[in-house]
């Protein structure tokens, strides 16, 4: 029997489907999700190949030049020597977590070919790395250290259980990190603490679950809200989108209020 990627629909948890079509389930693309995760941290696991062709994983820090990771590595480290021999590499990064199940956290794998930047790009790469990793100022100019830019060619994003997708390097390069989700924790907590009735109405009338008995907001981004819903048929997840995408956390309150009015109208 052929092996399957764990993202195959047949491997997703069994959840009750919506009873009606969600009003506006708009959400970030896989490329946007990946850019958001990559920008949310400055550490990752770098995978390189040894001279013998064996996989080698190392914890590294990085900055971003566009969406491409900028590494500062030493040839005293095995991964630094590996890049000189074979520049094919990938880096896995995990979004900061508030605790709980690590496998429920968003993460991304960026695969491609590492290159040493030159000219104006070398200066930009140095600035990008130092902006993300200030401590690098103590070693970035050592003779055994050099900057590498991982030219992303392939992307795999996982948003937790049952949410995953791939993107091309071109789509990843053209996308932008979400301007809302990294700053939304307090707003999400406020919605759950003070506006449970509105969330329930959103799930029932906009999210496709008219039999919902409870709705909890699990996240917010520039396109809408993620809701975890409880129904007599079991627990499910749905999405309610704003009328228009928003450009910052300061617009979230107004967009959520408009959603509540739509749900109650």
N, C-alpha and C positions, 0 to 999 in steps of 0.2 A: 504494500500500500504506500503511495507516495506521501512524503512528509508535507505538513502544512505549516504555513506561517501562523503564529498565534493570533494574528489579526484577522484570520478568516472569519466570516460571519458565523460559521458553524461552531466556532469556539467562544462566541460571545455569551455572557450569562443570559438565561431565559428570563425575559421581562415582559410584562403585559404591554401590548402595543397601544398607541393612542386610539380612541374611539372616533375621533374626528381629525381632520387635517389641521395641524398647527397653523395659526394665522400667519406668522412670519418667523420661520425657524433660522433666519440668517445667522451665520456664525463665521469666525475667522477661517481662512483657508489653512491647509496644512503648512504652507510656506509661511504664512503670517504667524501661526502658532510656533513654528520652529524658530523664527526670528525672535519671538518674544522670549522663549526659553533661553536661547543663546545669549540674549542681552540681559537676562535676569541674574546671571552669575559670572564669575571670572575664573572658575575652576572646572576641570573636566578630566576625563580619562582618555589619554592619547594612545591609540593603537598603531604600532609600527611593525615592520618586518625585519627580523635579524638577517644576517648574511646567509644563515642556514635555511631561511624561509619560515622560521617559527614566529608566531604572533607574540608581541611584547606589549603589555599594557602599563602605562605610567600615569600617575597623577601630575597634571600640569596646570599652570595658570595661563590665561589668555586675555587679550583685548580683542576688539572687533574693528576691522577696516571694511566699512560697508557691513556685510554679514559674515565676511571671511575671518576666521580666528587668526590672530597674530600671536605666535609663540616666540618665546625667548628661551632657547635651550643651549645647553653646553655639550660639547663633544666628550666631556668626562662622563656624561650620562649615557646609558645604552641607547635610549631613544634618540638622542642627538646623533650618535654614530649611525644609527639605523636610517635616519632621514638622509644622511649623506650618501649612503649606499643605495637606498630605494626610497624615493620621496612619496610613494603611495602611503596614505595614512587616513585615519578617521579619528574623530573626537566625539565622545559621548558626554553630554552635559545634562544635569538634573536641575529643575527649577527649585528654588528654596522651598522647604516644606515647613509646615507648622506642627508636624508630628503625625502620629497615626501610622497607617500602612504605607511604607515606602513605595510599593508598587502602584499606589494610587496617585503618585506625583507625576507631573508632566516631565518628559525628558525627550532628548533629541540626539540622533546620531548624524553627524556631518562627515561625509566621506569625499575624498578627492586627492589632489596631488599638492604637496608642499613645495613652495619655491622661496628662494631668498629674494626679497624685494630690492630694487635698485633705484638710484636717482631720487626723484621727488617722492616716489612711493615708499622708499626706505625711511625717509623722514616722517611721512605720514604714519607708517607702521610703528615706528618708534613712539610717536606721540600717542597712538591708540593704545599700545601696550602699557605705557606708563600711566595713562589716564585710568586704566582698569586695574593695574597692579602697581601702585605707587612704590612698594618695596623693591621693585625691580631696578630702581635708580642706583641701588648699591652694587649691582653686578652686571647691568646691561652692557657696560663698556669693557668688561673683562675680555681678554683676547680669545678665550675658549667659548664665549657665548656668541650666538648669532640669532638674528630674527628670521622667522619663517612665516609665510602667509599660506594657510591652507586654502587652496582654490576649491571651493565646494562644488562638487559635481552631482552629488546624490544626497538626498535628505530622507530620513525616517523619523517621524514624530509620533510619540505615544502620549496620549493625554490621560492615561489611567486605564482601568479595566474597560474593554470594549470600545475605546476611542483611539484610533490610530490611522495614519495615512502616510503616503510618500509624496515627495515633491522633487522636481528637477532642480538642478543648480541654478538654472535661469530664473525659474519662478521664485526660488528662495532669494536670489539677488534682487529681484524686483519688488519683493515684499518689504514691509516695515514692521517693527515691533509694535505690539498693541499699546496704545498710550493710556489705557484705563486699567486693565487687569492687574498690573503690578502694584497699583495703589488702591485697590478696591476693597481690601479686607474690612476696614472700618465701616464702609458703606454697606457691605453685605451683612455684617453683624447687625447694623441698625435696621435693615430691612427685616431680618429674621426676628429681632427683638420687639420692634414697634409696628411692623406692618404685615403681620402674618395673615390677616384677613385679605389684604390686597394681593399677596402672593397666591393665596388659595384661589381667588377670583381669576387671576392671570392664568393659572394652571387649568382651571375649569373652562374658561371661555376663550382663551387665546392659545393655550398649550396642547389642546386635544384630549384632555382628560376630564370630562364633565363629571365623572364618578370620583374625582379626587377628594380626599378627606383632609389632607394636610399637604402643604408645599413648603419646602425649605430652599432658599437661595444658596447655591453652592459656588457661584462665581458670577462675575460681571466683566464684560469687555466692551469694546467700542460698538459692537453690533447688538448686544442684548444681554439677557440674564439666563443662566443655567438654573434649572429647578429640579430638585429631587421630590417626587410626588408619591404619596401613599394612597393606594386605592384598595377596594375589597378584593381586587384581582392580584394584588401584590405591589411591590415597590418598583417604580420606573423613573426615567429621567426625561425631561423635555426642555424645550427652548422657547423663549418668548423674545422677539426682536423689537427694537425701537422702530419708530416710523422712519428715521434716518440715522445713519452712523454718527457717533459723536467723536469729538477730537481730543477730549481730556476728561480727567476725573471731575472737574468742576461742572461738567455738563451732565453728570450721571443722575443727580437728584431730579433735574427737570425731566430727563428721559424716562426715569422710573415712575415719576408722577404721571406722566402722559400715558404710560402703560396701564397704570392703575385706573385712570379715568376711562380708557378704552375698555378695560375688562368689566368695569361697573356700569358702562353705558349700554 
